[in-house]
Amino acid sequence: MIVPRPRRPLTLRDVSEASGVSEMTVSRVLRNRGDVSAATREKVLTAAKTLGYVPNKIAGGLASQRVNLVAVVIPSLSNLVFPDVLGGISAELDDTGLQPVIGVTNYSPAREEMVLYDMLSWRPSGVILAGLEHSMASRAMLASSGIPVVEIMDVDGEGIDTVVGISHRRAGREMAARIVAAGYRRIGFVGTHMPEDHRARKRLAGFEDGLAEAGVPLEAREYYQGGSSLLKGRELTERILTRAPDLDFLYFSNDMIGAGGLLHCIEAGYDIPGRIGLAGFNGVDLLDGLPVRLATTDARRVDIGRRAARLVAGKDAIPEDRVIALTPTFLPGDTIRAL
């Protein structure tokens, strides 16, 4: 279900009517000026947040216009995934006169609210943001913005305006089917335990569903918190294989820790992919430098960025269902038995 777009952007009058005070009082509260009681201030701020109203920071003469900026909101700059997405966005906007401006949320819904509030106050020409899970306040601001909003990376959920991405549940389920078809039966998972990494959670859910359909249990799990690294991959792989030495396949929530796990298995002398198989997720360029190619899923990052930018720039028509679902691609590498 897509939330309907409003017919017009919200104004001070909307907040005034919702809060039951004058437009002048609303203006004083939102600019943090004037003698306004605490009760009235709270009433105005609550109404503005509920409606999704964001004050306009553009000077009076330009107040009805948009600036040539596209707000791009992502959870991390250290994650190897997002530079490719940003590259795709930049490439498509290059000949449009629109410039991407980046905001980073650190996987925090509260920080996402602040980033969106600040960015929307400058009246950008569009918003591209990662994920489908947002706070009620963030959803209200985006739904009331009156500009193109494209949520990227994921199609498993409810969008606000237009959605471009892959199904992470499908990616997890298809990986499970590949692993089972290759003859592996004692399977472990190594991945993030960050509660706000919704896409990793959906992949794991799809993976478990795929295993269950084949009657194969997920025998062991090893979780970590914080960012991914080769060192974490090495340490977590050693830990899970020490605890469950009979495992014959490890599925990693991303390629970075998968690469670390692969390096550990090579150094420990495991027969790959005979004794143990391994797979990651994303298909990042880092894998090109490994002595053995890790099996993974190409998450179509550059394509997602390009398609989202084309929608914001008006290069492509918006599909009737407002969803562009790209197909995740399995890359077998050298760490899973050939079918």
ABEGO torsion letter per residue (X at the ends): XBBBBBABBBBAAAAAAAAGBBAAAAAAAAAGBEBBBAAAAAAAAAAAAAAGBBBBABBAAAAABBBABBBBBBABAABAAAAAAAAAAAAAAAAAGBBBBBBBAGGBAAAAAAAAAAAAAAGBABBBBBEABBBAAAAAAAAAAGBBBBBBGBABEBBABBBBEBBAAAAAAAAAAAAAAAGBABBBBBBBABAABAAAAAAAAAAAAAAAAAGBBBABBBBBBEBBBAAAAAAAAAAAAAABAABABBBBABAAAAAAAAAAAAAAGBBOAAABBBBBBGGBAAAAABABBBBBBBAGAAAAAAAAAAAAAGABBBBAAGBBBBBBBBBAEAABBBX
